[in-house]
Amino acid sequence: MKNLWKKTDLWYRENYPEIIETFNAGASDTDFEELKKNFGFELPKGFVDSYKVHNGQDTGAVFNSAIIDPDSEGLSSIQKIISTIKLYKKMNEDAFPVDPANVAKGIKPVFWNEKWLPIMEDGAGNSYFLDLDPAEGGRIGQVVLRFYQNPSYELVDTSLKSWIKGFVDGNLD
């Protein structure tokens, strides 16, 4: 992960210096402990390795500055992930029924799963998650995109590392 971020950072620094400034410094051990306490499960190695380099982004008013999905608010910081987890834990799932026909294979057809780690949002309720509790045919750590309106779920990639590598290979070379 460190090498992927190094390549990404260099490319942004040379081509879009205003975007590289949105990346936060790496997360601390205290940040990871706080997240584990709120999440309640072991954190995936790829997530920890990535967040040791950049603890998400603070995109603020920098339009289209998010890595991977320019329509998002950028990679969530650990503090944002914790607040999102707390929000979802309070929601009444019955108010958000999920049609299994709108859920890709390998993803459980529920609105919220306590083993989903929210890593990116777009401000309109659409979210990316690391799925640590996939359905049959899924893979632990797969990246899922959930569309908020008429909830539907797409499999984005098999892992956070693969997702970031795909972005790097497809956009930065």
Backbone torsions as a table, in degrees:
resi	resn	phi	psi	omega
1	MET	NA	-38.1	-177.6
2	LYS	-59.5	-42.3	179.8
3	ASN	-67.7	-36.8	176.4
4	LEU	-62.4	-45.3	179.8
5	TRP	-67.2	-35.7	178.8
6	LYS	-61.0	-45.7	178.8
7	LYS	-64.1	-43.2	179.8
8	THR	-63.6	-47.5	-179.1
9	ASP	-59.5	-44.3	-179.6
10	LEU	-61.4	-45.8	-179.5
11	TRP	-61.5	-46.2	179.1
12	TYR	-64.5	-41.3	-179.8
13	ARG	-59.0	-39.1	-178.8
14	GLU	-79.6	-31.5	-172.9
15	ASN	-108.2	-33.5	-178.2
16	TYR	-142.3	71.8	-175.3
17	PRO	-59.7	-26.8	178.7
18	GLU	-67.7	-25.6	179.6
19	ILE	-80.4	-40.4	-179.3
20	ILE	-59.7	-28.4	179.4
21	GLU	-69.0	-15.7	-179.7
22	THR	-81.2	-15.1	-179.0
23	PHE	-78.0	130.4	178.4
24	ASN	-78.3	158.6	172.1
25	ALA	-63.8	166.2	-178.4
26	GLY	-62.0	153.2	178.9
27	ALA	-72.5	151.9	178.7
28	SER	-93.9	167.5	175.2
29	ASP	-58.6	-36.4	177.8
30	THR	-62.8	-40.5	177.1
31	ASP	-59.5	-46.5	-178.7
32	PHE	-65.1	-39.5	178.9
33	GLU	-64.1	-41.8	178.8
34	GLU	-64.1	-41.2	178.5
35	LEU	-65.6	-45.4	179.3
36	LYS	-59.4	-38.7	179.4
37	LYS	-63.0	-41.8	-178.5
38	ASN	-81.4	-32.8	-178.8
39	PHE	-78.9	-40.4	175.9
40	GLY	87.8	4.8	-178.0
41	PHE	-139.1	163.3	177.0
42	GLU	-65.7	139.8	179.9
43	LEU	-84.8	140.1	178.9
44	PRO	-63.5	142.7	-179.0
45	LYS	-56.8	-44.7	180.0
46	GLY	-60.8	-36.7	176.9
47	PHE	-64.9	-49.9	-179.1
48	VAL	-60.5	-46.2	179.7
49	ASP	-59.4	-41.5	179.5
50	SER	-66.8	-46.4	-175.8
51	TYR	-75.2	-15.0	171.5
52	LYS	-70.1	-25.3	178.0
53	VAL	-86.9	-50.9	179.7
54	HIS	-136.9	120.3	176.0
55	ASN	-83.8	64.6	179.6
56	GLY	73.4	-161.3	-179.1
57	GLN	-130.7	154.2	170.5
58	ASP	-121.0	86.3	-172.4
59	THR	-76.2	-22.1	177.1
60	GLY	46.6	-124.2	-176.7
61	ALA	-96.0	10.6	-178.8
62	VAL	-82.3	103.6	-175.5
63	PHE	-65.2	138.5	178.3
64	ASN	51.9	45.5	-177.0
65	SER	-102.9	-3.8	-175.4
66	ALA	-75.2	140.0	174.7
67	ILE	-71.7	147.1	175.2
68	ILE	73.2	-56.1	-178.6
69	ASP	-122.3	99.9	-175.8
70	PRO	-64.7	-15.0	178.5
71	ASP	-88.3	-0.5	-178.8
72	SER	-93.4	175.6	175.5
73	GLU	-85.6	6.3	-178.1
74	GLY	94.3	172.3	177.9
75	LEU	-61.2	131.0	-178.8
76	SER	-70.2	140.9	172.1
77	SER	-73.6	165.3	177.6
78	ILE	-59.8	-37.3	178.8
79	GLN	-63.0	-40.1	177.9
80	LYS	-68.0	-39.8	178.1
81	ILE	-60.1	-44.2	179.6
82	ILE	-61.4	-44.9	-179.1
83	SER	-66.8	-34.6	177.9
84	THR	-67.8	-42.2	177.7
85	ILE	-60.2	-45.9	179.6
86	LYS	-60.9	-40.2	178.9
87	LEU	-62.8	-49.0	-178.3
88	TYR	-64.1	-35.1	179.3
89	LYS	-63.6	-26.4	-179.1
90	LYS	-86.3	-16.8	-174.0
91	MET	-75.0	147.7	176.6
92	ASN	-88.9	107.8	-176.5
93	GLU	-60.2	-28.7	-179.7
94	ASP	-63.1	-23.6	179.3
95	ALA	-76.4	-9.6	-177.1
96	PHE	-130.1	70.2	-178.6
97	PRO	-64.6	145.3	-178.9
98	VAL	-116.9	124.9	176.1
99	ASP	-83.8	118.4	-179.5
100	PRO	-54.1	-24.4	178.1
101	ALA	-66.5	-18.2	-179.1
102	ASN	-98.9	16.2	-176.7
103	VAL	-121.9	125.0	179.7
104	ALA	-64.9	154.2	177.9
105	LYS	-56.9	138.8	177.6
106	GLY	93.0	-1.7	-179.9
107	ILE	-118.9	134.6	179.0
108	LYS	-71.9	136.4	-177.5
109	PRO	-82.1	67.6	177.2
110	VAL	-129.9	156.3	179.0
111	PHE	-70.6	-42.3	-178.9
112	TRP	-140.3	136.5	177.5
113	ASN	-123.9	128.8	-177.0
114	GLU	-61.1	-14.4	178.4
115	LYS	-102.8	25.1	171.5
116	TRP	-102.9	130.1	-179.4
117	LEU	-105.6	105.9	-176.7
118	PRO	-72.0	122.8	-174.8
119	ILE	-116.7	-13.0	-179.3
120	MET	-161.1	142.9	177.8
121	GLU	-135.1	166.0	178.3
122	ASP	-113.7	4.2	179.6
123	GLY	86.4	-10.1	179.4
124	ALA	-112.5	10.0	178.2
125	GLY	101.5	-11.3	177.1
126	ASN	-79.8	136.4	-172.2
127	SER	-139.9	149.5	170.3
128	TYR	-103.0	138.2	179.7
129	PHE	-130.9	150.4	162.8
130	LEU	-90.8	123.6	-175.4
131	ASP	-94.8	108.3	-179.4
132	LEU	-99.6	8.0	179.8
133	ASP	-142.7	63.5	-174.9
134	PRO	-72.4	159.6	172.6
135	ALA	-76.8	174.4	177.7
136	GLU	-54.7	134.2	-179.3
137	GLY	91.4	-9.5	178.3
138	GLY	-90.9	179.7	-177.9
139	ARG	-131.9	130.7	178.0
140	ILE	-57.4	128.9	-179.9
141	GLY	93.7	1.1	179.3
142	GLN	-63.1	151.7	179.2
143	VAL	-95.9	126.7	-177.5
144	VAL	-119.9	139.0	172.5
145	LEU	-108.1	121.9	177.2
146	ARG	-107.8	124.1	173.6
147	PHE	-89.0	127.7	-172.0
148	TYR	-68.9	-49.8	-179.4
149	GLN	-71.4	131.3	-176.6
150	ASN	45.7	68.3	-168.1
151	PRO	-41.4	125.2	173.1
152	SER	-137.2	154.8	-172.8
153	TYR	-132.3	129.1	177.9
154	GLU	-116.8	142.7	172.0
155	LEU	-82.7	120.6	-176.4
156	VAL	-93.7	-43.8	179.8
157	ASP	-163.0	169.6	-176.5
158	THR	-81.3	-18.2	179.7
159	SER	-163.5	163.2	176.9
160	LEU	-62.0	-42.9	-179.8
161	LYS	-61.8	-45.2	179.4
162	SER	-63.4	-38.5	-180.0
163	TRP	-64.3	-48.8	179.3
164	ILE	-66.4	-39.3	178.1
165	LYS	-62.0	-41.2	178.3
166	GLY	-61.9	-38.8	176.1
167	PHE	-65.1	-46.9	-179.8
168	VAL	-61.1	-51.3	-177.4
169	ASP	-64.4	-35.8	-176.4
170	GLY	-85.1	-18.3	-172.8
171	ASN	-123.8	-22.5	-170.6
172	LEU	-106.0	-7.5	-179.7
173	ASP	-86.0	NA	NA
